[in-house]
Amino acid sequence: MFEMKRLKPMLATLTTKLPTEDYWLFEPKYDGYRCMLYCDEDGMQLWSRRGKSFNSSFPSLYTALSAITIDSSLLPVLLDGEMCVLQSPLKASFGHLHNRSQRHHHITYVGFDCLCLSGHSLVTTPLLERKSKLSFLYDTIKDEQQTISVAPVYRDGTQLFRAIEQEQGEGLIAKVAHSFYYPGQRTTDWLKYKNPQYGCFFIIAYDKTNGYFHGGVVHNHEVMDVGPFSHGLSSEEREALIAVIRNNKQKEDARYIYVRPSLVVELQYLELYKGKTRHPRFVSFRLDVKWEDCTWERINKNMSYE
């Protein structure tokens, strides 16, 4: 019998190619916190992918989950899922999750795997059967506050991804239908296929202490710093960008070299959070785009630069 209360989640491998074979299942990838949920007759436990307890970090969710009723014959139960603030069945808001003190942001536990039911380990049970047991468990739960839900499953990954693109969701997870669950391991039985966002930003500064460049946009007729980036640049591109900044600097202090808006770059990023790009990555220099066209409104509405 495996140690249920210490189980680490199985991890997905990043892919740039969406699988199309008929033995794959697909589900939305939610932007939140990976969370293991364990429940027995003594109560509920929540922990992160690294084993840190979430019980006190998210007290409202913990209290709401502790209030649900699960048939005692089905205990102990262990689920794998995501703690998130759903904006739709296909998209969650990471920003709203961090503003969880605001009562109108309802945190949901979205389960996508059942690893133990009635005290029996299911890690060597095929995924499709585990999904069936998860649905059975969900149908028996009494959850008046609608705190727990089950991730929808699709057979057509292309159709799902098109819907996720429409909602600017994070992406999807593809899973082999007959795969087992490998705790703590990253395998190719699970693949994550992301839906990155793209936008154009002008360079406003170079941080000499860490080698990061700061991008900006126009917002309310002022320059707005949307955060630093570094990844994605080749060594030649990095050296060229630093040279341009040094030759055109507006001012310089102990840490930064500042430049007036002029040079535009295209960045790939996950989402905008508190006015900053999350996980930005350099794509290309955009000499065809005027810096005045790099606006906060255009970024938020995903508007074309043509």
C-alpha positions in Angstrom: 0.0 0.0 0.0 1.5 3.4 -1.0 1.8 6.2 1.5 -1.2 8.3 0.4 -0.6 11.3 2.5 2.9 11.8 1.0 2.2 11.1 -2.7 3.7 13.5 -5.2 1.8 14.3 -8.4 2.6 12.9 -11.8 4.0 15.6 -14.1 3.4 16.3 -17.8 6.0 16.8 -20.5 5.9 20.0 -22.6 5.2 19.4 -26.3 4.9 21.7 -29.3 2.9 19.1 -31.3 -0.7 18.2 -30.4 -1.1 14.4 -30.5 -3.9 13.1 -32.7 -3.9 9.4 -32.2 -7.2 7.9 -30.9 -5.7 6.6 -27.6 -5.3 10.2 -26.2 -7.7 12.0 -23.9 -7.7 15.8 -23.6 -8.6 18.2 -20.8 -8.1 21.9 -20.2 -5.0 23.1 -18.5 -6.0 25.4 -15.7 -3.8 28.3 -14.4 -3.8 27.7 -10.7 -2.0 25.6 -8.1 -1.6 21.8 -8.4 -3.2 20.3 -5.4 -3.6 16.8 -3.9 -6.7 16.2 -1.9 -6.9 13.5 0.7 -9.9 12.7 2.8 -10.6 10.0 5.5 -12.7 9.8 8.6 -10.4 12.2 10.4 -10.8 15.0 7.9 -9.4 16.7 4.8 -5.8 17.4 3.8 -4.6 19.5 0.9 -1.0 19.7 -0.2 1.1 21.1 -3.1 3.1 19.3 -5.7 6.1 19.8 -3.4 4.3 18.4 -0.4 3.5 21.8 1.3 0.2 21.9 3.2 -2.4 24.2 1.7 -4.8 23.9 4.6 -3.8 27.2 6.2 -2.7 29.0 3.0 -6.2 28.8 1.5 -8.5 28.7 4.5 -11.7 29.5 2.7 -11.2 26.6 0.3 -10.1 24.2 3.0 -13.2 25.1 5.1 -15.6 24.7 2.2 -14.0 21.3 1.2 -14.2 20.1 4.7 -17.9 20.8 4.7 -18.7 18.5 1.8 -20.1 15.0 2.5 -18.5 11.9 1.1 -20.0 8.4 1.7 -17.9 6.8 4.5 -17.7 3.6 2.4 -15.7 5.5 -0.2 -13.0 6.6 2.3 -10.1 7.1 2.3 -10.0 9.1 -1.0 -7.1 10.7 -2.8 -7.6 13.1 -5.7 -5.2 14.9 -8.0 -6.4 18.3 -9.2 -6.0 22.0 -9.6 -6.9 24.8 -7.1 -8.1 27.7 -9.2 -10.6 30.5 -9.9 -12.7 29.4 -12.9 -13.8 32.0 -15.4 -15.3 29.4 -17.6 -15.1 25.6 -18.0 -11.9 26.1 -20.1 -10.1 29.0 -18.4 -9.0 29.9 -14.9 -7.6 33.3 -13.6 -4.3 33.1 -11.8 -4.6 36.8 -10.8 -8.0 36.2 -9.1 -6.6 33.3 -7.3 -4.0 35.6 -5.7 -6.7 38.1 -4.8 -8.5 35.4 -2.9 -9.2 37.7 0.0 -11.9 39.3 -2.1 -15.0 37.2 -1.4 -16.4 37.4 -4.9 -13.5 35.3 -6.2 -14.8 31.7 -5.7 -12.0 29.2 -5.5 -12.8 25.8 -6.9 -11.0 22.5 -6.6 -11.0 20.9 -10.1 -10.3 17.2 -9.8 -8.8 15.3 -12.8 -7.6 12.0 -11.3 -8.7 9.6 -8.6 -5.8 7.7 -7.0 -7.4 6.1 -4.1 -11.1 5.1 -3.4 -12.3 3.1 -0.4 -8.7 2.8 0.7 -7.7 1.0 -2.5 -4.7 2.3 -4.6 -5.6 3.1 -8.2 -2.1 4.1 -9.4 -1.8 1.0 -11.5 -5.4 1.3 -12.8 -5.7 2.6 -16.4 -6.5 6.3 -16.6 -9.9 5.8 -18.3 -11.0 3.6 -15.4 -9.7 6.2 -12.9 -11.7 8.9 -14.7 -14.8 6.7 -14.4 -14.3 6.3 -10.7 -13.7 10.0 -10.3 -17.0 10.8 -12.0 -18.8 8.2 -9.8 -17.3 9.8 -6.6 -18.3 13.3 -7.8 -21.9 12.2 -8.4 -22.1 10.9 -4.8 -20.6 14.0 -3.1 -22.9 16.5 -1.4 -21.3 19.9 -2.1 -23.8 22.8 -1.4 -21.1 25.5 -2.0 -20.1 24.0 -5.4 -16.5 23.9 -4.2 -15.4 20.8 -6.1 -15.8 20.0 -9.8 -14.3 17.5 -12.3 -12.3 18.6 -15.3 -14.1 17.9 -18.6 -12.6 15.2 -20.9 -12.5 15.4 -24.6 -11.5 13.0 -27.4 -10.8 15.6 -30.0 -7.8 17.7 -28.9 -7.9 20.0 -32.0 -11.5 21.0 -31.3 -10.8 21.6 -27.6 -7.7 23.7 -28.3 -9.6 25.9 -30.8 -12.2 26.6 -28.0 -9.4 27.3 -25.5 -7.8 29.7 -28.0 -11.1 31.6 -28.3 -11.1 32.1 -24.5 -7.3 32.8 -24.3 -7.0 29.9 -21.9 -3.6 28.5 -20.8 -3.7 25.3 -22.9 -4.5 21.7 -22.6 -3.2 18.4 -21.2 -3.1 15.3 -23.3 -3.1 11.9 -21.5 -2.8 8.3 -22.8 -6.1 6.7 -22.0 -4.6 3.4 -20.8 -1.7 5.0 -18.8 -0.9 4.3 -15.2 -0.2 7.0 -12.6 3.5 7.5 -11.8 3.8 9.6 -8.6 6.5 12.3 -8.7 7.6 11.4 -12.3 7.5 13.4 -15.5 6.5 11.2 -18.3 5.4 11.4 -22.0 2.1 9.6 -21.1 1.0 13.1 -20.1 1.7 16.0 -22.4 1.1 19.7 -21.9 0.3 21.8 -24.9 0.2 25.5 -24.2 -1.6 28.4 -25.7 0.8 31.3 -25.4 -0.1 34.9 -26.0 1.9 37.3 -28.2 2.3 41.0 -28.2 4.6 43.8 -29.2 6.5 45.9 -26.6 9.1 48.7 -26.9 12.3 48.5 -24.9 12.6 51.0 -22.1 15.5 49.9 -20.0 18.4 47.4 -19.5 19.1 46.0 -16.0 22.9 45.7 -15.7 22.7 43.6 -12.5 20.9 40.6 -14.0 21.0 41.1 -17.8 17.2 41.5 -18.2 15.5 44.0 -20.5 12.4 45.8 -19.6 9.5 46.2 -22.0 6.8 48.8 -22.1 3.5 49.9 -23.6 1.6 53.1 -23.8 -1.2 53.3 -21.3 -3.3 56.5 -20.7 -0.7 58.4 -22.7 2.1 57.3 -20.4 4.8 54.7 -20.7 4.0 51.6 -18.6 6.6 49.1 -17.6 5.2 45.5 -18.2 8.2 43.8 -16.7 11.6 42.2 -17.6 12.4 39.5 -20.1 15.6 37.7 -21.1 14.7 34.2 -22.3 14.6 33.5 -26.0 17.4 35.8 -27.0 20.4 34.3 -28.8 23.8 35.5 -27.7 24.1 37.6 -30.9 20.7 39.2 -30.4 21.5 39.9 -26.8 24.8 41.6 -27.6 23.2 43.6 -30.4 20.3 44.8 -28.2 22.7 45.8 -25.4 24.8 47.8 -28.0 21.8 49.6 -29.3 20.7 50.5 -25.8 24.2 51.8 -24.8 24.4 53.8 -28.0 21.0 55.4 -27.6 20.7 55.7 -23.8 18.6 58.5 -22.3 20.2 58.2 -18.9 22.0 55.7 -16.7 22.2 55.0 -13.0 23.9 52.3 -10.9 21.5 49.6 -12.1 19.7 50.6 -15.2 20.4 52.1 -18.7 17.2 53.9 -19.9 16.2 54.5 -23.5 13.4 56.4 -25.1 10.7 54.3 -26.7 11.8 53.3 -30.2 12.9 49.7 -30.6 10.0 47.2 -30.7 10.2 43.5 -29.9 7.6 40.7 -30.0 7.2 38.6 -26.9 5.5 35.4 -26.1 3.9 35.2 -22.6 1.4 33.2 -20.6 -0.9 36.0 -19.5 -1.0 39.5 -18.1 -1.0 39.6 -14.3 -1.1 42.9 -12.3 0.1 44.8 -15.3 3.1 42.5 -16.0 3.7 39.7 -18.5 4.0 36.2 -16.9 6.8 34.0 -18.3 7.8 36.3 -21.2 10.0 35.0 -23.9 11.6 37.0 -26.8 10.3 36.1 -30.3 11.7 38.6 -32.7 12.6 42.3 -33.3 9.6 44.1 -35.0 11.0 46.8 -37.1 7.7 47.0 -38.9 5.8 48.1 -35.8 5.8 51.7 -34.5 6.3 52.0 -30.8 3.2 54.2 -30.5 1.1 51.2 -31.6 2.3 49.2 -28.6 -0.6 50.0 -26.3 -2.1 48.4 -23.3 -5.5 48.3 -25.0 -4.1 46.4 -28.0 -2.4 43.9 -25.7 -5.5 43.3 -23.7 -7.7 42.9 -26.7 -5.2 40.8 -28.6 -5.5 43.2 -31.5 -3.4 42.9 -34.7 -0.4 45.2 -35.5 -1.0 45.2 -39.2 
